[in-house]
Amino acid sequence: MFIKVIKSYRDVVAVCDASILGKKFGAGISQLDVKESFYKGEMVSEEKAIEIMKKMAAEDATFNIAGEKSVSAAIKAGVISKESIGKIQGIPFALVLL
């Protein structure tokens, strides 16, 4: 999976599965655009992604998460709960403002 920390007044953490990077999904008026310019950061293992997400959650970051593996890692990191997951064309995603 890819993880990217975008430095801002409030850091944004973008996490996505490698298999969906650069793809666009749509259902009705909803759209999930997994743009490389936003999501493509460092390719990391699930363990490393969990470590980074835990650290960034403690620093009050926001999160954009897309894909089965990435969403699963975010749940394990305690950043999201199963109830906060949406799906577009079967692709799970979550947006978090802690």
N, C-alpha and C positions, 0 to 999 in steps of 0.2 A: 504494500500500500504506500501511497504518497502522503507526506505530511509537510505542511508549509506554515510557518509563522509569519504573518504579515504584521509588521510593526506599525502601530498607530497610537492615538491617544489611549485606545483600549485595544490591545493586541487581538488579532483574529487568527484562529487556527483552522486551516483548511485540511481536511483528511478525506481521501477517497481511495477506492480500490483501483489498482492498476488497470484492471480489465475494462473499466468504464471511463477512464480518462479520455477526454476529447469527444465524448459522445453526448447527444442530446436526447432527452426523453420527454414525451408529452402525453397528457391525458386531459381532454377537454381544454379548459383555460389554464390548467396547471402545466408548468414546464420545469424540468431539471436539466440545466446545461452545465456539464462537468468540464468547464473550460480549462485547458492546459495553463493558460496565463494566470489563473487563479489557484488551481489545485496542485499543479505540478511543482513539488518541492523535492525533498529528499525521499528516496525509496528506503523504507524501514521495515523491520520485522514487526509483528504484532506486539511483542514485548516492549520494543523501543517506542512504538506509537503510544502504548498505554502509559509508559513512563513520562513521555513528553506531555500527553494530555493531562495527567495528574498534576504535573508541575505548572502547566499553564492555567489550569482551573484554580489553583491556589493563588495565581497572580491576577485573577479576575478577567480572564480572556473570554472572548466569544468564540463559538465553534460553528463550522459548516462541515457536515459529515455526510458522505454519500457512499453507498455500496454495502453489501452484506458483511464483508470482513471488517470494514472500517466502523460500521455501526456496532458490530459485536465487540470490537476493541473498546469503543467508547462506553458501552455498557459495563464492561469489565473494569474500566478506569473510574467508573462512578460519575461520569460526566452527564450521561443521559439515562433515562429509564425506558423500559419497553413501551410505556404509554406515550412517550414523546416522539415515537417514530412514525413518520408518514411514508407513503409509497406512491411512486409514479411509475406506471408501466412495470410494476413489480420490483422496482429498485427502491430499497429503503433509504431514507435520508432523515437527518435531524438538524435543526438550527437551534443553537443554545445561546441565550443571553443570561449569564449567571449574575 
